[in-house]
Amino acid sequence: MSMTSTVATLAAAATEELRVLPIPAWAFGAIAFASFMVLLGVLWSFRNTAAKYDTPIRVSHGGREDPQAARGAADLGAHH
């Protein structure tokens, strides 16, 4: 039994190679944080975009909340 155990231990030790990371471990976290900040900056650049392109006439579905809803529904520029 000890001969089999010794052979298995030697075979495992001979084939095991350590993998070295190409950069330090902390750099992976720094890259992830930097990419998150870049994506957050892209998202932040589109803030308030919907308000810039919104139409001035609002059409309500019920017609009771907006006093201009009847005029807005017949208006060609109204979006529903």
GROMACS elastic network, one bead per residue, 0.5 to 0.9 nm:
[ bonds ]
;  ai    aj funct       b0    kb
    1     4     6  0.54376   500
    1     5     6  0.63780   500
    1     6     6  0.87418   500
    2     6     6  0.60348   500
    2     7     6  0.85868   500
    3     6     6  0.51181   500
    3     7     6  0.62031   500
    3     8     6  0.86184   500
    4     7     6  0.51898   500
    4     8     6  0.61508   500
    4     9     6  0.85682   500
    5     8     6  0.51930   500
    5     9     6  0.61465   500
    5    10     6  0.86528   500
    6     9     6  0.51033   500
    6    10     6  0.61551   500
    6    11     6  0.85456   500
    7    10     6  0.51626   500
    7    11     6  0.60421   500
    7    12     6  0.85343   500
    8    11     6  0.51098   500
    8    12     6  0.60986   500
    8    13     6  0.85452   500
    9    12     6  0.52116   500
    9    13     6  0.61346   500
    9    14     6  0.85931   500
   10    13     6  0.50972   500
   10    14     6  0.60692   500
   10    15     6  0.87437   500
   11    14     6  0.51883   500
   11    15     6  0.63753   500
   11    16     6  0.86459   500
   12    15     6  0.54863   500
   12    16     6  0.60899   500
   13    16     6  0.54202   500
   13    17     6  0.84570   500
   14    17     6  0.81234   500
   20    23     6  0.85903   500
   21    24     6  0.67263   500
   21    25     6  0.75528   500
   23    26     6  0.83387   500
   23    27     6  0.64508   500
   23    28     6  0.76895   500
   24    27     6  0.54584   500
   24    28     6  0.73913   500
   25    28     6  0.57291   500
   25    29     6  0.73992   500
   26    29     6  0.53641   500
   26    30     6  0.64193   500
   26    31     6  0.88447   500
   27    31     6  0.60608   500
   27    32     6  0.84982   500
   28    31     6  0.51693   500
   28    32     6  0.62176   500
   28    33     6  0.86209   500
   29    32     6  0.50705   500
   29    33     6  0.60870   500
   29    34     6  0.85299   500
   30    33     6  0.50799   500
   30    34     6  0.60427   500
   30    35     6  0.85438   500
   31    34     6  0.50977   500
   31    35     6  0.60936   500
   31    36     6  0.85005   500
   32    35     6  0.52366   500
   32    36     6  0.61530   500
   32    37     6  0.86865   500
   33    36     6  0.50511   500
   33    37     6  0.62447   500
   33    38     6  0.87248   500
   34    37     6  0.50714   500
   34    38     6  0.62641   500
   34    39     6  0.87173   500
   35    38     6  0.50276   500
   35    39     6  0.62342   500
   35    40     6  0.85195   500
   36    39     6  0.51689   500
   36    40     6  0.60844   500
   36    41     6  0.85927   500
   37    41     6  0.61058   500
   37    42     6  0.86774   500
   38    41     6  0.50334   500
   38    42     6  0.63677   500
   38    43     6  0.87146   500
   39    42     6  0.50757   500
   39    43     6  0.62427   500
   39    44     6  0.85512   500
   40    43     6  0.50301   500
   40    44     6  0.60212   500
   40    45     6  0.86046   500
   41    45     6  0.61581   500
   41    46     6  0.89834   500
   42    45     6  0.51973   500
   42    46     6  0.69986   500
   43    46     6  0.56098   500
   43    47     6  0.71080   500
   44    47     6  0.53513   500
   45    48     6  0.88172   500
   45    49     6  0.87890   500
   46    49     6  0.56329   500
   46    50     6  0.87147   500
   47    50     6  0.80177   500
   48    51     6  0.54695   500
   48    52     6  0.67303   500
   49    52     6  0.52276   500
   49    53     6  0.67097   500
   49    54     6  0.87740   500
   50    53     6  0.54662   500
   50    54     6  0.60377   500
   51    54     6  0.51672   500
   51    55     6  0.86360   500
   52    55     6  0.87324   500
   54    57     6  0.87032   500
   55    58     6  0.70573   500
   55    77     6  0.84178   500
   55    78     6  0.75413   500
   55    79     6  0.77221   500
   56    78     6  0.88117   500
   57    68     6  0.79085   500
   57    69     6  0.83071   500
   57    72     6  0.62814   500
   57    75     6  0.89854   500
   57    77     6  0.83093   500
   57    78     6  0.63535   500
   57    79     6  0.82604   500
   58    66     6  0.76981   500
   58    68     6  0.79688   500
   58    69     6  0.70652   500
   58    72     6  0.69214   500
   58    73     6  0.89523   500
   58    78     6  0.72774   500
   58    79     6  0.77923   500
   58    80     6  0.82574   500
   59    62     6  0.88864   500
   59    63     6  0.75784   500
   59    66     6  0.73766   500
   59    68     6  0.77966   500
   59    69     6  0.51467   500
   59    70     6  0.81394   500
   59    71     6  0.88502   500
   59    72     6  0.57810   500
   59    73     6  0.62504   500
   59    78     6  0.70151   500
   59    79     6  0.72893   500
   59    80     6  0.63981   500
   60    63     6  0.53533   500
   60    64     6  0.76580   500
   60    65     6  0.68642   500
   60    66     6  0.63875   500
   60    69     6  0.60198   500
   60    72     6  0.88242   500
   60    73     6  0.85791   500
   60    80     6  0.82668   500
   61    64     6  0.83842   500
   61    65     6  0.88180   500
   61    69     6  0.83860   500
   61    80     6  0.85974   500
   62    65     6  0.69938   500
   62    66     6  0.86108   500
   62    69     6  0.85903   500
   63    66     6  0.61092   500
   63    67     6  0.74680   500
   63    68     6  0.83031   500
   63    69     6  0.53452   500
   63    70     6  0.67072   500
   64    67     6  0.68010   500
   64    69     6  0.76402   500
   65    68     6  0.89812   500
   65    69     6  0.79969   500
   66    69     6  0.52206   500
   66    70     6  0.84460   500
   67    70     6  0.73491   500
   67    71     6  0.85225   500
   68    71     6  0.53249   500
   68    72     6  0.58971   500
   68    73     6  0.85527   500
   69    73     6  0.59272   500
   69    74     6  0.86942   500
   70    73     6  0.53540   500
   70    74     6  0.67590   500
   70    75     6  0.87954   500
   71    74     6  0.54784   500
   71    75     6  0.61706   500
   72    76     6  0.81365   500
   72    77     6  0.81160   500
   72    78     6  0.58222   500
   72    79     6  0.87126   500
   73    76     6  0.79995   500
   73    78     6  0.65173   500
   73    79     6  0.84557   500
   73    80     6  0.82499   500
   74    77     6  0.87636   500
   74    78     6  0.77516   500
   75    78     6  0.55007   500
   75    79     6  0.89662   500
   76    79     6  0.82933   500
